[in-house]
Structures are given as structure tokens and as C-alpha cells.
Amino acid sequence: MKGDTIYVWSVLLDDDSSRLEAFDGFLSKDERERANRFRVERDRNRWVMARCALRLVLSEFCAAAPADIHFSYERKGKPRLTFPETDPKLHFNLSHSGNLAMIAVAPGYPVGIDVEQIRSLPELEDITITHFSRRERETILALAEPQRTQAFFRCWTSKEAFIKLLGDGLSVPLDGFEVAVAPDQPQALVSMDGLAGEPRDWQLHGLQTPDGYVATLAVDAQRTRQSEGPSLVERSLPSPALAACC
């Protein structure tokens, strides 16, 4: 494990309900309780598998079995590792949409990650007008399809990944900061009029995904000013490996 590296896993989630009993025993009591609140079986299965994958990935970084890993939750709900303790401190974040989960793990670097399945949204224009900045919505709504939908989800994942990095949840307004959304621009923070700090304090990275998905990683760059910053390693966790851990 290198302290200057951020690792990102992509995981295809299996809907096979026959493995749910094994997965349930793999999770903590509070995770099982949360899983049982899902009304749609497919959504529950995917959520359980995503949490199972997170435990499996974290177990590679610390001397503990996946089932022995313990989490606590910050005031806004962001999870952190409480057992085992690691040095440097292990930061991580999980996101899933459709049948794809993305997991970011970073020794010493706070991170946020968001993935979305690209899909038709009848309310896309309303969401853009209501929640995005003036320049973001002008750029998105000026595009023709399918570029408009692609730009919308690129903007959405950039904002969600940054909010998840901060750990502030819904207390951060989506239009309180601006990200680059034009197709020919690299992903980045453009302005932060509604938040403390400067855009250069944070980095946004577009991630490799299967067709039909878009994902963004947000990194606290304040710790990398004196260096070239952390390197990024992207990996995949196949379903057979996930099944074998349970």
C-alpha cells in the first residue's frame, strides 16, 4: 500500500438472491437492518453486494477479515473505519448505481466518489435549472442529445463526489460551487462562491467505466501542493471474487 496512491475499484453487482443469506451474515447488524428497509429485492441485493465488496477491498489494506471491519458514521453520515486502525489513516468512499459499484480507497487523502447510470430523465431540464449554476445550466441546455444527458450526469457526479469528499451531505447546495461541464473541458472545480476555499484546493478526476455509466473522483489536493499529487490506480473486482469472499 503506497501512501501517495489512490485506488479505485469498479464492481459489477450480481442480482442473484440465492447468495443473500451468506451476504447477510457477512455484514454488521446495522448494515443488515438498513438492507432490510429496501422494498425492492433487486435494490437490496445490489446494496448488500456493494457493502460486501467494500469490506473485501478494505481488507486488502488492513490486517482484518472483511467481516471483522467496523465502521462509524460522521454527523452527516459519511462512514469511517474504526477497526482496525491504520497508519496512514485510511480514507474511502463507495457509490453505486444500476449494477455498478465504485470504491475509492486512499491512505492519507480524503476522497469522494460518485457513479451514475446514464439514463433518460424527463425532469433533466428542471433539475438543471433548479440545482445548477447559471453557467452550468446554460452550457448543458445548449447541447443537443445525447451530449446534453452525458453532460448532465458528468456535472452531477462531479458535484456529488465533491460533496461526499466534504462529508457535508445535503447541507452543501449544489449551486454553491461550479464545475466544468463542457464536453471539451477536463473535469475540475471552477468556482466556490458559496463555500470556503479555492478551486485549486480540490481535484476532480473522470474515471473509467463501462458504457452507459459516468463516474467522478474528488480528492483533497491541499495535501499535495508540494508534490505532483497522488497517482491513481483503477482496478476491477469481478463477481466471482466477490462471491468467493462470502
Backbone hydrogen bonds in HBPLUS format (Angstrom, degrees):
<---DONOR---> <-ACCEPTOR-->    atom                        ^
c    i                          cat <-CA-CA->   ^        H-A-AA   ^      H-
h    n   atom  resd res      DA  || num        DHA   H-A  angle D-A-AA Bond
n    s   type  num  typ     dist DA aas  dist angle  dist       angle   num
A0005-THR N   A0002-LYS O   3.33 MM   3  5.51 151.9  2.41 116.8 114.7     1
A0231-SER N   A0004-ASP O   2.88 MM 227  6.43 148.5  1.98 157.3 158.1     2
A0006-ILE N   A0231-SER O   2.80 MM 225  6.17 163.7  1.82 165.9 170.8     3
A0233-VAL N   A0006-ILE O   2.88 MM 227  6.20 165.6  1.90 163.5 166.6     4
A0007-TYR N   A0105-VAL O   2.86 MM  98  5.20 167.7  1.87 165.2 162.5     5
A0105-VAL N   A0007-TYR O   2.81 MM  98  5.20 158.1  1.86 154.4 160.5     6
A0008-VAL N   A0233-VAL O   2.80 MM 225  6.15 156.8  1.85 164.0 167.1     7
A0235-ARG N   A0008-VAL O   2.70 MM 227  6.06 162.1  1.73 164.6 169.5     8
A0009-TRP N   A0103-ILE O   2.77 MM  94  5.06 158.7  1.81 149.3 155.9     9
A0103-ILE N   A0009-TRP O   2.86 MM  94  5.06 158.5  1.90 145.7 152.3    10
A0010-SER N   A0235-ARG O   2.89 MM 225  6.38 140.2  2.05 138.4 150.0    11
A0237-LEU N   A0010-SER O   2.83 MM 227  6.11 161.1  1.86 160.7 162.7    12
A0011-VAL N   A0101-ALA O   2.81 MM  90  4.99 157.4  1.86 150.6 152.4    13
A0101-ALA N   A0011-VAL O   2.82 MM  90  4.99 160.8  1.86 148.2 154.7    14
A0013-LEU N   A0099-ASN O   2.72 MM  86  4.81 167.9  1.74 133.2 137.6    15
A0020-LEU N   A0017-SER O   3.16 MM   3  5.26 165.2  2.19 108.0 112.5    16
A0023-PHE N   A0019-ARG O   3.06 MM   4  6.35 159.3  2.11 152.3 158.9    17
A0024-ASP N   A0020-LEU O   2.81 MM   4  5.98 156.9  1.86 153.6 159.1    18
A0025-GLY N   A0021-GLU O   3.33 MM   4  6.59 153.3  2.40 143.3 148.5    19
A0026-PHE N   A0023-PHE O   2.91 MM   3  4.94 138.4  2.08 100.0 113.1    20
A0027-LEU N   A0024-ASP O   3.31 MM   3  5.47 148.8  2.41 102.0 109.9    21
A0032-ARG N   A0028-SER O   2.98 MM   4  6.27 157.3  2.03 152.0 158.0    22
A0033-GLU N   A0029-LYS O   2.96 MM   4  6.22 157.1  2.01 150.1 156.8    23
A0034-ARG N   A0030-ASP O   3.00 MM   4  6.17 155.0  2.07 139.8 146.4    24
A0035-ALA N   A0031-GLU O   2.90 MM   4  6.12 159.1  1.94 148.2 154.2    25
A0036-ASN N   A0032-ARG O   2.99 MM   4  6.20 150.5  2.07 146.4 153.7    26
A0037-ARG N   A0034-ARG O   3.06 MM   3  5.34 154.8  2.12 106.9 114.9    27
A0038-PHE N   A0035-ALA O   3.17 MM   3  5.78 165.6  2.20 116.0 120.4    28
A0044-ARG N   A0040-VAL O   3.04 MM   4  6.37 157.9  2.09 155.2 162.2    29
A0045-ASN N   A0041-GLU O   2.86 MM   4  6.11 166.5  1.88 159.0 162.1    30
A0046-ARG N   A0042-ARG O   3.04 MM   4  6.26 163.9  2.07 149.9 153.7    31
A0047-TRP N   A0043-ASP O   2.96 MM   4  6.12 156.7  2.02 146.5 153.1    32
A0048-VAL N   A0044-ARG O   2.93 MM   4  6.13 167.1  1.95 158.2 161.3    33
A0049-MET N   A0045-ASN O   2.97 MM   4  6.19 160.4  2.01 149.0 154.7    34
A0050-ALA N   A0046-ARG O   2.94 MM   4  6.09 152.1  2.02 144.7 152.2    35
A0051-ARG N   A0047-TRP O   3.04 MM   4  6.34 159.1  2.09 151.1 156.0    36
A0052-CYS N   A0048-VAL O   2.92 MM   4  6.14 153.7  1.99 147.5 155.6    37
A0053-ALA N   A0049-MET O   2.85 MM   4  6.05 153.9  1.92 145.6 152.5    38
A0054-LEU N   A0050-ALA O   2.95 MM   4  6.24 153.6  2.02 145.5 152.6    39
A0055-ARG N   A0051-ARG O   3.07 MM   4  6.35 160.9  2.11 147.8 151.7    40
A0056-LEU N   A0052-CYS O   3.01 MM   4  6.28 156.2  2.06 147.1 154.1    41
A0057-VAL N   A0053-ALA O   2.89 MM   4  6.12 162.8  1.92 155.5 159.4    42
A0058-LEU N   A0054-LEU O   2.93 MM   4  6.13 170.5  1.94 155.9 158.6    43
A0059-SER N   A0055-ARG O   2.98 MM   4  6.07 143.9  2.11 141.4 150.9    44
A0060-GLU N   A0057-VAL O   3.02 MM   3  5.53 150.6  2.11 110.9 119.4    45
A0061-PHE N   A0058-LEU O   2.93 MM   3  5.40 153.1  2.00 112.5 120.8    46
A0064-ALA N   A0062-CYS O   2.84 MM   2  5.69 133.5  2.05 108.9  94.3    47
A0068-ASP N   A0065-ALA O   2.90 MM   3  5.27 147.1  2.01 113.4 123.8    48
A0069-ILE N   A0066-PRO O   3.41 MM   3  5.65 168.4  2.42 108.0 111.3    49
A0070-HIS N   A0083-PHE O   3.01 MM  13  5.00 165.2  2.03 140.0 144.1    50
A0082-THR N   A0070-HIS O   2.97 MM  12  5.58 170.6  1.98 143.4 145.5    51
A0072-SER N   A0080-ARG O   3.02 MM   8  5.54 154.2  2.09 151.0 158.7    52
A0080-ARG N   A0072-SER O   2.88 MM   8  5.54 148.8  1.98 155.0 157.6    53
A0074-GLU N   A0078-LYS O   2.89 MM   4  5.24 172.6  1.90 145.7 146.0    54
A0077-GLY N   A0074-GLU O   2.78 MM   3  5.07 161.3  1.82 115.5 121.2    55
A0108-GLY N   A0089-LYS O   2.77 MM  19  5.32 148.2  1.87 178.5 170.0    56
A0091-HIS N   A0106-ALA O   2.90 MM  15  5.10 167.3  1.92 142.3 143.8    57
A0106-ALA N   A0091-HIS O   2.76 MM  15  5.10 167.2  1.77 149.4 151.5    58
A0093-ASN N   A0104-ALA O   2.91 MM  11  5.27 141.4  2.06 146.2 150.8    59
A0104-ALA N   A0093-ASN O   2.89 MM  11  5.27 166.2  1.91 156.2 161.0    60
A0095-SER N   A0102-MET O   2.97 MM   7  5.38 149.9  2.06 154.9 162.6    61
A0102-MET N   A0095-SER O   2.76 MM   7  5.38 162.3  1.79 164.2 168.3    62
A0097-SER N   A0100-LEU O   2.93 MM   3  5.62 155.4  1.99 161.5 166.2    63
A0100-LEU N   A0097-SER O   3.04 MM   3  5.62 165.2  2.06 136.2 140.9    64
A0220-ASP N   A0110-PRO O   3.22 MM 110  5.64 152.4  2.30 162.1 159.3    65
A0112-GLY N   A0218-ALA O   2.97 MM 106  4.99 145.1  2.09 139.9 142.9    66
A0218-ALA N   A0112-GLY O   2.75 MM 106  4.99 168.5  1.76 156.0 157.5    67
A0114-ASP N   A0216-THR O   3.06 MM 102  5.57 152.9  2.14 154.1 161.8    68
A0216-THR N   A0114-ASP O   2.94 MM 102  5.57 154.2  2.00 156.5 164.7    69
A0116-GLU N   A0214-VAL O   2.94 MM  98  5.61 158.4  1.99 161.7 168.8    70
A0214-VAL N   A0116-GLU O   3.05 MM  98  5.61 150.7  2.14 153.2 162.4    71
A0118-ILE N   A0212-GLY O   2.80 MM  94  5.31 156.8  1.85 136.1 142.9    72
A0124-LEU N   A0121-LEU O   3.02 MM   3  5.13 162.6  2.05 117.8 117.4    73
A0127-ILE N   A0123-GLU O   2.92 MM   4  6.15 165.7  1.94 164.7 168.6    74
A0128-THR N   A0124-LEU O   2.95 MM   4  6.11 162.9  1.98 151.7 156.8    75
A0129-ILE N   A0125-GLU O   2.97 MM   4  6.17 163.1  2.00 152.2 156.1    76
A0130-THR N   A0126-ASP O   2.93 MM   4  6.00 156.3  1.99 147.8 154.8    77
A0131-HIS N   A0127-ILE O   2.85 MM   4  5.73 164.5  1.88 155.0 158.0    78
A0132-PHE N   A0128-THR O   3.17 MM   4  5.29 150.9  2.26 131.1 136.3    79
A0137-ARG N   A0133-SER O   2.92 MM   4  6.15 172.8  1.93 161.6 162.8    80
A0138-GLU N   A0134-ARG O   2.93 MM   4  6.09 157.3  1.98 150.4 157.4    81
A0139-THR N   A0135-ARG O   3.03 MM   4  6.10 158.1  2.07 145.7 151.2    82
A0140-ILE N   A0136-GLU O   2.97 MM   4  6.17 168.7  1.99 155.9 158.9    83
A0141-LEU N   A0137-ARG O   2.92 MM   4  5.85 168.9  1.94 148.4 152.1    84
A0143-LEU N   A0140-ILE O   3.12 MM   3  5.59 159.8  2.17 112.3 118.5    85
A0147-GLN N   A0144-ALA O   3.00 MM   3  5.83 110.5  2.50 133.0 139.8    86
A0148-ARG N   A0144-ALA O   3.06 MM   4  5.57 140.9  2.22 119.2 127.9    87
A0150-GLN N   A0146-PRO O   3.12 MM   4  6.38 165.5  2.14 155.4 159.9    88
A0151-ALA N   A0147-GLN O   2.86 MM   4  5.99 160.8  1.90 149.7 154.7    89
A0152-PHE N   A0148-ARG O   2.93 MM   4  6.15 152.7  2.00 148.0 156.0    90
A0153-PHE N   A0149-THR O   3.12 MM   4  6.39 168.1  2.13 154.9 155.7    91
A0154-ARG N   A0150-GLN O   2.99 MM   4  6.15 149.5  2.08 144.9 154.3    92
A0155-CYS N   A0151-ALA O   2.91 MM   4  6.06 159.0  1.95 147.9 152.9    93
A0156-TRP N   A0152-PHE O   2.85 MM   4  6.10 160.8  1.88 150.3 156.5    94
A0157-THR N   A0153-PHE O   2.91 MM   4  5.97 170.2  1.92 147.8 149.9    95
A0158-SER N   A0154-ARG O   3.11 MM   4  6.18 152.9  2.18 140.5 148.2    96
A0159-LYS N   A0155-CYS O   3.04 MM   4  6.27 161.2  2.07 152.9 157.2    97
A0160-GLU N   A0156-TRP O   2.88 MM   4  6.08 166.9  1.89 155.3 159.5    98
A0161-ALA N   A0157-THR O   2.89 MM   4  5.83 161.0  1.92 143.8 149.3    99
A0162-PHE N   A0158-SER O   3.17 MM   4  6.28 157.3  2.22 140.7 146.7   100
A0163-ILE N   A0159-LYS O   2.97 MM   4  6.20 161.8  2.00 152.3 157.3   101
A0164-LYS N   A0160-GLU O   2.87 MM   4  6.03 156.7  1.93 148.7 155.3   102
A0165-LEU N   A0161-ALA O   2.95 MM   4  6.18 144.6  2.08 141.3 150.9   103
A0166-LEU N   A0162-PHE O   3.09 MM   4  6.41 158.8  2.14 148.5 153.1   104
A0167-GLY N   A0163-ILE O   2.93 MM   4  6.17 137.6  2.12 140.1 152.6   105
A0171-SER N   A0168-ASP O   3.13 MM   3  5.74 151.0  2.22 142.6 142.1   106
A0172-VAL N   A0169-GLY O   3.37 MM   3  6.36 175.8  2.37 125.6 126.4   107
A0176-GLY N   A0173-PRO O   2.97 MM   3  5.11 162.6  2.00 111.7 114.9   108
A0194-GLY N   A0176-GLY O   2.75 MM  18  4.22 144.2  1.88 150.9 147.4   109
A0178-GLU N   A0191-SER O   2.86 MM  13  5.08 167.6  1.87 141.8 143.6   110
A0190-VAL N   A0178-GLU O   2.71 MM  12  5.32 172.5  1.72 144.4 145.9   111
A0191-SER N   A0178-GLU O   3.38 MM  13  5.08 158.4  2.43 123.0 126.2   112
A0180-ALA N   A0188-ALA O   2.91 MM   8  5.51 155.7  1.97 157.1 162.6   113
A0185-GLN N   A0182-ALA O   3.00 MM   3  5.39 167.2  2.01 123.0 124.7   114
A0195-LEU N   A0192-MET O   3.06 MM   3  5.29 167.5  2.07 114.7 118.6   115
A0201-ASP N   A0198-GLU O   2.87 MM   3  5.49 162.1  1.90 122.2 128.4   116
A0202-TRP N   A0199-PRO O   3.16 MM   3  5.89 170.6  2.17 122.5 124.6   117
A0221-ALA N   A0201-ASP O   2.85 MM  20  5.09 134.3  2.06 129.1 135.8   118
A0203-GLN N   A0219-VAL O   2.98 MM  16  5.11 159.5  2.02 145.9 151.2   119
A0219-VAL N   A0203-GLN O   2.88 MM  16  5.11 155.9  1.94 148.2 153.9   120
A0205-HIS N   A0217-LEU O   2.80 MM  12  5.05 153.8  1.87 148.6 156.5   121
A0217-LEU N   A0205-HIS O   2.85 MM  12  5.05 161.0  1.88 146.9 153.4   122
A0207-LEU N   A0215-ALA O   3.05 MM   8  5.42 164.0  2.08 142.4 141.1   123
A0224-THR N   A0221-ALA O   2.96 MM   3  5.15 162.7  1.99 110.9 116.3   124
A0227-SER N   A0224-THR O   3.04 MM   3  5.32 165.1  2.06 115.8 119.1   125
A0241-ALA N   A0238-PRO O   3.07 MM   3  5.58 125.6  2.38 112.2 124.5   126
A0242-LEU N   A0238-PRO O   3.27 MM   4  6.64 153.0  2.34 148.0 156.0   127
A0243-ALA N   A0239-SER O   2.85 MM   4  6.11 158.1  1.89 157.1 163.3   128
A0244-ALA N   A0240-PRO O   2.94 MM   4  6.10 150.3  2.03 143.4 151.2   129
A0245-CYS N   A0242-LEU O   3.31 MM   3  5.49 140.1  2.48  98.7 108.8   130
A0246-CYS N   A0243-ALA O   3.26 MM   3  5.70 158.4  2.31 110.3 116.6   131
